[in-house]
Structure formats: C-alpha cells, structure tokens
Amino acid sequence: MSRQPGTVRVARWSATHPWRAIGLWVVFVAVCFTAGSWAGTNTASDEDMAQGESARATQIVNSGNFDDPAKENVLITARSGQLDRAAADAAAADAATRLGALDGVADVGDPVTSHDKQALLVPVTMAGDPDTADERVGALLDETAKLQGDHPGVRVEEVGDSSIGKGITDQVSNDLSKAEFISLPVTLLIMLVAFGAIIAAGVPVLLALSAVGAAFGLSALASHLVPSVDTISSVILLMGMAVGVDYSLFYLKREREERANGNPHVRAVEIAAATSGHAVVVSGFAVIVSMAGLYLAGDAVFSSLATGSILVVAVAVLGSVTVLPALLAKLGRRVDRPRVPLLWRLTNRTGPPRVWPKLLRPALRYPLATLLITLVALGALAWPALDLKLKSTGVDDLPRTIPVMRSYDRLTAAFPSEGDNHQVAVRAEPGQADQVRGQLTALYDRTRDDPLYASVADPAIRVSDDGRVLLLDVPTRQRPGTEGATRSLEKLRTELVPGTVGTVSGAQHAVGGSIASDVDYTRNLSDKMPIVIGFVLLLTFLIMLVTFRSLAIALTALLLNMLSAAAAFGTLVLVFQRTWAEGMLNFHSNGAIVAWIPLFLFAVLFGLSMDYHVFVVSRIREAARRGMPAKEAVGHGISRSAGVVTSAAIVMVSVFAIFATLSMNEMKQMGVGLAVAVFLDAMVVRVLVLPSLMALLGRANWWPGRIRRDADTRIDDHPTERLAQPVR
C-alpha cells in the first residue's frame, strides 16, 4: 500500500481519538488567547510607519529630547449667526477654571480669538505620558460636555490629537462589534441553507470563531516582533470568518457526500481528508505565501496585516485538518441533526445536479464565443482601474459620523494653523542653534505671502533640551492628497529648505508632517508594488505547478486570478473615486483609493482564489482520471463542486459586504473589493471562463503531463486525489 498523505494520517488519528483532539484544540485556543491578552499589543510608532524623507524627519525629531505633552483645545463658537462674545468669554473662563482643576491637566492657556472674531480657543496641556493620553482624555471630554450643558448659548467642544485618537478607537471598536453581531447570524443562516441541519451549520462557524480568537492572541504576541496597526483586528475577523467557514465547509461537504455513498464515518472522514483536506492545505498555503509577499513592501502596515492574515489562515487550516475530523467522527450522523425540514429536502436531493449543467452549457457547447464575450465584459469592468489613484488615510478622510471630526472641521475653519502642518526638522551642533533658528525664521518669512501656506504671526520653533534639534511647523491650507499639497511640499524640499537651513554647514534636515507622510508612503508603494506582485505571481504559479503537475493549469490559474482582481480594482475606482455611490455606502469620496488597499487586496485575492481553483480543478481531474472525455470531465467536476463553491462564495461575499457598511473608508473599500472579486471569481470565472478555457484546451490542460486513467477512484500518484485505505 502506498504511503498516505499527511492529511489522512492526521484525520485518522483525530477520528479515532476524538476527545484528545478536541481537548488539545480547546487548550491551544485558550493558551493563544490568554497569552496574547497577557502580553498586550505593541502598536507601530510613527517611526515604524514613516517612509523616505518623512522617516528621516521622524528620526531627527526622536533624536531630540523634547518636552512634548499631549495638547487639547476647547473650541467655543456660535451655534448660528454671530458669536455672542460675552457668552463666549464666560464659557472660556469657566473652561479654564474647571479643566484646570482636573488631575489630568497640567496647564490651561489664555483664550485665543480667531481672525474673524467668531471663535475662541482655550489651549489645554495634559499631564502624564502623551503616549497614553488617548486613554485618559475621557475625563476632559466629560467635563467639556458638562460645560456645554452649562453654557447653552454657545457651542463648546473639545478637539485635539488625544480626543481624535479616542474617537477613532471607539468608532473602530463599535464597527468591529457591529461586524461580529451581523456576520454571525448571517453566516449561520447561509450554513443552514447549505446543510439543512443546525449542528452541521454551526460546526464551521464555531471553528471559524475559535480560529479568530486564537489568531487575536497570536497576533498580540507577534506584535512584539512586527508592530501592529489599528486595522489588524478587523482584518483578522474578516479573513478568519471567511476562510475558517470555507475550509470547514469544503471538508464537511465532502465527508457528507462520502457518507451518502455508503462509507462508514471514519472512512468518509479519511476520503474527505485525502481530497478536500488536501485542497484546504494547498489553498491555505497559497494564501499564506501570497500574504508573505507583502513583507517585501518594507512597510509597517503591510507587515502587520500580512502577519495577522497569515496567523488566522494558518490556524483555520490547522483546525480544519485536526479538530474537524474529530468532531465529525464523534458526531457521526448526529451532525445532520436537528434538521430544518424544507431546507433539508432542498439541500439533500439525490441524483445528479440539475441547475449547474444548464448554466455550464454555453461554455461547454460554444467555448470560444463564451470565453471571448466574458473576457470582453470583465475587461470593460477592469478598464477604470487604469485611472487608479492612491492616497494615505488622513484626518480629512475619517468619517464625520465621529463627533470629534465635525469639531475638527470647525476648528481648522476658524484656526487654519491648527490643521495640517509641514514640519521642518533640523539637527546640528549646539553652537549652531542660533544660526539654525535664524535660517528657520527666514524660511518662514518666505512662506508668509505664499498661497500654498497658511502663515500665522509668529513661527513656532521648538528647540530640544540639548540644543541639537530644532523644529519648525509650517501650516498650510492644502489638504493631503491634493495637487496643491504636493506642490507645497516639493517647494519646501527643493527650494525653501535648501536655500535657508541647507546653507548651515553640517546640519541634517528633512521635511515631515502628514502631507509628507502621504507623499512618501505612496511613492514607496509605487516602487515596491512590482516586486510584491512579481513575488505573488511567481509563488502562485509554482504552487499550482507542483500541486497539479501541469504548466497549463498553473498559467490558467494566474490568468483567472488576474481577471477577477483587475475587475475588483475597476469596481473600486468606479465606486470610491467617483461620487455616485456616496449616499448608498455613506462615505465622502476624496477621489482616491486608500494607498495600502490595492496591494493588500491583490495578495488576499490571489490567495483566496486558490480555494475555489484547487477545489474545482481537483474534482475535474478526478473525473478525467476515471476516463471521462475532457468536456464531460469539466462539466462533471464543476457541477459536483459548484454547490459547495457557491455556498463558500456566498459566505465570503456576505462577510465582506458587511465590512462595506462600516464607518472607516479603508474597511468599506476592502469589503467592496473583496466581495466583488469573490463574487466574480465564483459566479463568472468558474462558471464561464474556466469551463470554456478548459474545454478549448482539452487534453492540453494537463500538459506537459497526461492523465493516467483509472476506473478505480483510489488513485495513487497524486495526493489531491489519493483516497485513504480503510481502517483495519
């Protein structure tokens, strides 16, 4: 007897020792989650996130010893019409008294009047570590809310980095809770429709949730090696629910099919492990390899997202090939209890499929025409991607459903210098401090009458305690991502800074700030994108070549995945760079896509597409190995796998679509992009493009090898199709 694949050996042990396998899985998940909670999460710093000259500016700033406490602002404006100055002065005096008495406040400054006399600003300096100010700013916000209640004649609100940070954190937390609350019942409902039985529907969801929980803990541990970004929790939930349910669904459907063919429970589990189990391992490995390509971008965001995605996919694969066989063996036929009568009859009809052969008929009867028409349609959908524009997320892109962001808009309208600033950082010898200060003042003077900038009366120059580092904030009215913002940055870097502080001998200088970070980040992505895409394409090609031993199948996989990815990018441009969908999805278009979204989507989609491709092509090859002609094998393989692929796709599309309803733009764009790509991949590419292409290729599908036909389903030379021997 030939050596059985590892998935079969693991499944056999789990099926014959179910309580041990289940117990080990529970312990594994509990240990991961507990260890992650104990270790905490290490969040990426500004220095970790910066690229190019922005990174040099951040390093210069961090090399100086600055007393840089967290600062907040109490903004007092009119609710409508002209500001009642007496009421505003009373509110400002009350704010200074009451906020100054709080333990978390170090100092309250004198009120500042806006240029148009329609706003008052009370600066507040917080005490303690500025890195933890987000966690302590709640007391100030509560007191500001009480001030508003006591002064109804004016609008009193608080704005600052800490209050904005808290608002974002609260919004992300609410969004994550919303996604969990909606995705669970939706996924359970889809599973009920797929299986017609409550336990069978609950098993994939339970395993997906356990994988997400374990991945949360492992991600926290990994953050001490690869710093974490804010969106990592959402990505882990998104990926974990999608692939966790899919992998269990593939396995459970095949085990159920084999039981229906008369195989005993353990034998059915072994066959499922040899076929669907192996396909899960291959597709999971493809996702991991694709996500690993993101490390080549040399970027903290991609490194964090890659780490979280790899961990949750690896845990989902591990659960599907270890604890799932144990659950199926232990439950036996009870997995199909309790049954939902109508759904059970609909999902457990005997006989060959009826709907899918009809859907496949155009592709198999007229393969060339079907292929050309579909390629033209997908090409038209992908065409807008040629106009893809990238932009990093800034405060202007945050949803105005966050109350503090509406306050921020009023603050920057009244006090433009409180908005976006370029930061000129200079490091020199202490004896050169006066010379550097003079040049920074000269630089600032040259910006006063320039419409690219928003100058105030006096330049804000800060000097480190050791006198080595000097910082100048140059305010601008230009918004990040606009042409004006880029011009204002380039003028500083190429003209104003070299002509002033650049003349100081031996001084190091760099221009940073939010606009610089956006420009440098986008340029780095443009430089690294070909490397990452090339890596993902090459590794995906090799995985498919090794798995199916066919150059044609490997090349076909690349073509199909690129089609669905390009169509998804085109959809993103149509939806988010234009304005027609703003009301539908409740967002404000800034004319660009979040900079990290396309590359992340590309890696994810190439991995996830392997789920369907490996699963479907494996069934086609099984049919061909049993002697079916090429077209019949294609029709049989797709028809037999279409039900589970459709169910899996509906789960993924539903989970991804839920994220399109969340508040943050990056979550909306990721949800729409993934949902569209998976839908097209499962319902267009696999139903029209794949069968028509394989029908045209015929025997050439398996080139340079050939199909060894075997009437017996136990095929010994390919692990995807080799079925297990009975337990003796």
N, C-alpha and C positions, 0 to 999 in steps of 0.2 A: 504494500500500500504506500502511495506517495505521501510525502510529508504534508500535513495540512497547514493552511495559513494560520498566522498568529491570531487573527480574529476568531477563528473557530476554536482554537485551544483555550483562549480566554473565555469565550462564551460557554464552552463545555464545563470549565471549572466553575463559572458563576452559576450555571444552570443546575449543577449537581451539588453546589454548596451555597444555596441562595441566601441563607441568613448571614453567613460570613461576608458575602459580597455586599449585601445591603448594609450591614453594620459597618464595614470598612468605609463605604461611601458616606454614610452619615457622619462618621468620625472625621473623615477627610474634609467635608464641607464645614463642619463645626470648627475644626482646628484652623482652617484657612480664614474663616470669617473672624474668629476670635483673635488670631494673631494679627490680622490687619487692623482690627479695632485697637488693639494694644499698641501697635507700632505707630499708628497715626499716618497721615498723608503728608508727604513732603511736596509742597507746591512749587512749581517753577517760578524762579525770580525774574525780574526784569533783565538781568544779565544773561540768564539762560535763554530768554526769548529773543534777545536782540540779534540783529544780523548786520554785517557790513560796517559802515561808519557809525551807525547807531550803537553797535556793540562796543566800538572804541570809546564813544562818548560815555556809555554806561560804565565802562571800566575806569575811565578818568574820574567820574563822579564818585564811584565806590572807593577809589584810592584816597579820597579826601575824607577828613573827619568832620562831617557836618552835623550840627545840631538841627535836625530836620524833623520837627514834631508833626503829627497829623493836624491838619487845619480844616475847620468847618466855617461856614458862613451862614448867618441868619439874614435872609433877604426879606425886606419889607417893601411891598408895592401896593398900588391901588387895586381894589377888586374890579373897578371900572372907572373910566373917566380920569380926572386929575387926582393926584395923590394929596390926601389931607395931611399937610405937613405936621400939624400939631398932634394928630393921632399917631403918625409915624414916629415922631420924636418920643412920644410916651411909650410906644411899643419897644423902641430901641433901648430906652433907658431901663425898662422892665426886663428886657432880654439880658442886658449887661449884668443886672443885679442877680437875676435868678440863675442864669447859666454860670456866672462866676462863682456861685456858691456850691456848685456841684463838685464832687471829689474828682471826677474825671477831667476837669477843666483846669488848665494851668494859667490861662490869661484870656481876657476879653478886651479887644482893642476898641478904639474910638470909632463911632459910626462914620461911614464914608458915603458921600452923596454922589449919585450918578451924574453924568454930564448934562442930561436933560432935566434934572431935578425931580425925576419921577420914581426914584428908588433909593432906599437906604440899605447899606451893607454893614453888618456888625461882624467883624472877624473874630473867630474863636479858636484858640490854640488848645489842643487836647494834651493832657498829661499822659505819661507812660510810653510804652513801646509803640511806635507808629505802625509796626507790622501787625499788631493785634487790635488796632483801633476799630476795625470793622466790627469786632465782637463787642466793643464797649460803647459804641456810638449810640446804642439804643436809648440810653438814659438821656442823652442830649435831645434826641428826636422826640422822646416822650415829653420833655419839658417844653420844647418848641410847640408841640401840639397843644399843650395847656395854654401857652402864650397866645396862640391863635384863638382859643376859646375866650380868653380874657380881653382880646382886642379885635372884636368882630368888624370894626370899621376899616381895617386894612388887611391885606394878605400877608401872613407871617409864615415863612417856610425855611427849611434848613437845606443847604447844599454843600457838598464837599466830597473829596475822594472817598472818605470812610462811609458816608451815608450813601453814596452811589454804589460802592462796593457791597454794602449790606443790602441795598435794593436789588442788585443783580443776584446775589446769593439767594435771597428769599424767592425771587422770581424763578430761578433755576430749580430750587427745591420744590416749589409749587408745580412747576412744569413736570418735573420728574414724578411727583406723586400723581399728577393727572394722567401721565402716560401709563404708569403702573395700574391705576384704577380702571382705565379704559381698556388697556391691552389684555388684561387677564380675562374678563368676561368675553371679549370679542374672540380671543384665541380659543377659549373653551367652547364657544358656540360653533366656531369653524370645525373644531375637532369632533364635536358631536355630530355635525353634518357629515364629516368624513367617515366616522366609525359607527355611528348609530348606537353607541353604548357609552355610559357615563364613565366607567373605570378606564376604558380604552382612551377616551378623550382626555381624562385627567392625567394619565401617566406622562405623556410628552410635556405637558405644561409644568407638572411637578419637577421633572428632570431639568427643564429649562430654567426654572426659578432657582433650583439648587445650584446649577452651573453659574448663574448670575451672582448668587450670594457668595460662592467660593471665589469667583473672579474679583468681586469687590475687595475681599480680604487680600488676595494675592496682589492685586493692583496697588493697594496701600503699601504692602511690603516692597514691591518693585519700585515704588516712587522714591525710595531712598537710594536707588541706583539711577533711575530715569525719572526726573522730576515730573510731577503730574500737572495737567492743565484742568481748567474748570469743567470742560465738557466731557471729561473722561467717563464720569458716572453715566451720563446719558448714552454715550456710545456703547458702553458695556451692556446696559439694559437693552438697547436697540439690537445689537449684534447677538447677545445671548438669547433673547426671546426668539429671534428669527432662526438662527442656526440650531439652537437647542431643540426647538419643536420640530424643525425639519429633519434633523438626524434621527430623532426618535420615531418620527412618522415613517421615514423610509424603512427603518428596521421593523417596526411593528406591523406595517402593511405587508411586508414580505413574509414575516412569521405567520401572520394570519392566513395569507394565501396558501402557504405550505400546509398549515393545519387543515384548510379546506380541501387540500388534495389528498388527505388521509394520513399524513405523517403525524407521529406522536409528538408531544410537546417539546421534548429535548431535541429530537431530530429536526423539528421545524425551526427551533432556535438556531441550531447549527447551520442549517441551509441559509437562514437569514443572515447569519454572521459571515458566511462564505461569500455571499452576494452583496446584499445591501450594506452589511457591516464593513466589508472591504471598500465599497464605494464611499461610505462615510469617511473612512480613514483617508482615502485618496483625496476626496474633496476638502476635508478639513486641513490636510497638509497643504493643499493648493491655496486655501485661504491664508494660512499661516505664512507661506512663502511670499504670497502677494503683499501681505501687510508688512513683512520684513523688509521689502523693498523701500518702504517709507523711511527706514533708518538712513538710507543713502542721501536723503534730503539735508541731513545735518541740521535739523530744526527741532526745537523742543516740543512744539505742538505735534508734529508728525511722530516723533519718537514716543511721546506719551500715548497718543491714540493707537499707534502700532502695538505698543506693549499691552494696553488694555484689551484690544481686539484679539491679539494672539492668545492671551491668557484665557479669555472667555471661550474662544473657539476650541482651544486645547482641552479645557475642562469639559465642554459639551461633547467632544469626540470621546474622551475618556469615559464619561458617564454612559454614552450610548453603546459602547462595546464591553462595559463591565457590569454596571448595576442593572441596566435594562434587561439583559438576558436573564439575570437572576429574578427580576420582577415578573417577567413573562413566564418563566418556568414555575415560579411559586404560585402565580395566579392561575395558570393553566387556562381552562375555558371560562373561568370566572372573570377574565379580562373583558369578556363580552357581556358583562352584567353591570348594572341593570340596563336593559335595552329600552330604547325610545322607539315604540312600535313603528311609526311611519318612517322615521329615518332609518331604522334597521332594515326594513324591507327595501328601501331605495338604495342603500349602500351595500347590500349583500345579495344582489341578484346573481343568479348563476348564469353560466353561458358566456359566450364571447361578448366583448363590448359592442354597443350599437352606435353610439354617437360619434366616437372618435374615428372609426373607419370612414364615416361620411365626411368629417372635417378634413381628413387626410387625402381624400380622393383627388382634389385638384392637384396637389403636389405630386402624387404618385402617377396620375394619368397624364398630366401636362407639366412635367418637372421644369422644363426650360422656361416656359411662359410664366409659371408661378414664381420661379426664382427671380426672373428679371423684374416683374411687376413689384414684388415685395422689396427687392433691393432699391428700386426707384423710390418707393414710398418711405422706406427707412432713411434713405439718403436725403430726401426732402425734409424729414423731421430733424436730421442731424445738421442740415445746412446752416441754421442760425448759430451753431457752435463756432463757426469761423469768426463771429463777432464777439467772442467771449472776452469779457473784461474782468480783471481781478482787483480786489480791494480788501485790505485787512479791516476787521471789525473795529470801529471806534465808538466814542460816545454818541456820535450822530446817528449810528446805526442801531442803537439799543431801542427796544420798543418803548413808546411813550405811554404804554399801559403801566409802566413802573412810575409811580407818582413823582419820585425824586428827579426823573428825567424831564418832566414838564417844568419842574422848578429850575432845573439846569438851563433850559431854553430861556426862561425869563431872566436868569442871572447873566447869561452871556449876551442877551439883547441889551441889558442895562449897563453891563460892565464888560465890554469886549475883551479886555486884558485877562479876564478870568477864564477865557475859553482856551483854544489851542495855542500853544507856545512852541517856538523853536528854542532849543536850549543849546547855547554855545558853551562847551566845556573846555577849559584850558588848564594844562599842568605845566608849571615852570618852577624855577628855583625861588625860594622865599624872597631873595633880594630883588627879584624881578616883578614882585607883586604890584608895585605902583605903576610900573611900565605897562603891565598887562591890563591893569584897571583903566589906565588912560586909553589904551587901544580899544578896549571893550566899550568905553564911553563914546569914542569916536565912531565905532561900528554902529552903535545905537543911534547916534545923531544922524547917520546916513539913512536910517530907516524911517525917520520921523515923517517925512512928506511923501513916502513911497506908498502908493495904494495897496501894495502887496502885504503891508504890515499894519498893525493897529497899535501905534505907539501911545504911551502914557507919558505923564510929565517927567518922571524920573526913572532911569533904568534900574532894574532890580539886579544888582550884582552881589553875589554872595561869595565869601572867602572862607576856606576851610580853616580849622584851628591852627594847623601848621603853616598856613600861608602859601601852600603849594598849588592848591586847586582853586580856580575862580570860575563861577558860573554866571551866565547872563541869560535871562529869559527874554526872548523877542516875540511879543504877542502878534498874532495875525488873525485877520478876519476870514482867511481862506479855510475851507473845510477839507479834512483829509480825503484823498482820493480824487480831488478835482485838479484840473489843469493849473489853476491859479496856485494851489498849494504846492504842486511840484515846482512851478516857476519860482515861488518864494524860497523854497529850499535850495534849489540849484543856484540862485543868485547869492545866497549866503555862502554856500560851499565853494563856489568857483570865483566869486568876485569880492564880496564884503569881508569875509573872514580872512582869506589870504592877503587882502590889501591892508588889513589892520593888525590883528593879533598874529597873523602869519609872518609879520616882519620882526617879531620878538625872537631873538636868537635862542635856539634850543628848546623852545616851547612846543609842547604837543597840544594839538587842538582837534576838535571834532564837533559836528553839529548833530544833536539828537532831538528827541521830542516825539510826539505822536505822529506827526506828518512824516518825519524822517524814518520812523519805525515802519510805517506803512509802505513807503517807497522802497526801503532797503529789503523788507520782507518779501515784497512782490518780485523784486529783481532776483533775489536768491532763489525763489521758486522757479522763475523762468530759466535760470541757469541749471538748476538741478532736475527739472522736470524730464528732460530727455534721458537722463541717467536712470531715474526711477522707472520710467515707462519701459525703457530697454531691458532693465533687470526683470521686471514683472513679465514682460513678453517672453523673454528667453527662458525663465524658470517655468512658466506655464507650459511652454512648448515642450520642454524636457520632461515634465511630469506626465503629460499626455502621451508622449512618445514612449516612455518607459512603461506606462500603465497598459497601453493598447498595442504597443509594438508596431505602430503604423504611422508613417510620416504623413499620410493623407489625413488621418483623424486628428493628428496634432495641429496641422495647418488649418484644418476646418475649425477646430476649437478657437484658434486665435481670431479667425475671420468673424465667427459668430459673436464672440465676446466683444470684439471691437465695434461691431454693428450696434449692439444694444447699448454699449457705453456711449458711443457717439450720439445716438438718438436721445439718450438721457441728458447729455450735455446740451444738445439743441433745445430740449424742453426747458431746461433750467434757464437758458438765455431768454426764451420766449416768455417765461413766467416771471422771472425775477429782475431781468434787466429792463423789461417793459413795465407798463403801469396797469395793464388791463386786468390783472389778477389781484391787485392790491385789496380791493373790497372783499373779494372771495376768500383770500387767505389772511386778511387783516394784517398787512405789513405795508411799509413805505419803501418803495424802490429807490435805491441810490444809484441805479444804472450800472451795477456791477455785481459780481458773484463773490462771496467771501473767499479770500485768497486760498485757503487751505482745502476748500471743499472739492474742487475738481480732481486734484491728485489723490485725495483720500478716497473719493468715490471710485476713481479708476481702479485703485488697488482692491477695494472691497468688492466691486462688481466682477472683476476678473476672478476673484476667489469664489464668490457665491455662485457664479455661472457654472463653475465646475460641479456643484451639487447636481444640477439638472443634467449637464452634459455627460458626466461619468455614469450617472444612474441610467439615463436613456440609452446611451451608446452601449452600455453593458448588456442591457436587455436585447438590443438589436443584434449584438454579436452572439449572444446565447442562441437566438433564433437562427442565425446564419450557421452556427456550428452544428445545429441539428438538421441542416440540409435544406433550409428554405432558400428559394431564389432571392436575389438582392432586394427587389421591391417588396416582396412578401415579408422578408425579414424586417425591413424598415417599418412597414405598416404594423406588423405584429409587435415589434419591440416598443414602438411609440404608443400603440393602443394599450398594451399591457401596463405601461408605466405612466400613461397620461393621467390617470386618476390620482395617483399619489403625487405626481409633479404638480398637478393643478391645485390639490389641497395645500401642498407646501408653499406654492406661489401665493395662494390666497392669504395664508398666514403671514408670509413676509410682507406682501403688499399692504395688508391691514395694519401690521405693526408699524411699518414705515410711514404709512399715511397718517397715523395718529401723531407722529412727530411733526408732520406738516401743519398740525393745528396748534403747536406750542408757540410761545411768545418770541423766543430768540430766533433771529433770522438764520443763523447757521443751522439750527435744528430744522427749521422749515425747509431750507434748501437741501439738506441731507435727506430728509424724509421724502420730499418730492422726487429728487434724483434717483434714490434707491427704489422707490415704489414704481416709478415709470420704467426703469431699467428691468426690474424683475418681471413686471407685467409683460413687457415686450419680449423678454427672453423666454418666458414660459408659454405665452399665448400666440406669439407671432413667429419668433425664431424657431422654436421647437416644433411648431405645427406646420409652418410653411417653408421656411428657409432650409432647416436641417433635412427634412424628408426629401425635398426636391433636389437638394445638392447631393445627398447620398444616393438617391435614385439615379441621378445622372452619372455618378461615378461608378456605380455597380460594384464589381469585384475590386476595382481600383481603390475602394475605400480602405482596404487593408494593405495597400502597397507600402513598403516593398515585401511584406509577408503575404501570407494567404491563409484562408480559413481552413482549418482541419475539421472536416465534417465528422460528426459523431452522433449517432442516433441516441446514445445514452446521454443523459443530462449531466453525468459526472465527468466533467472534462478536466484533464489532468495537467494541461500545460499553461494554464493562465489562472492566476489567483482570484481574479474577479469572478470567474465562473466555476471554479472548482468547489464542489459541494462536499460537505463532511461525510465521513463514514458513520454508520450507526454506532451508538454506544453499546459496547459488549459487556 
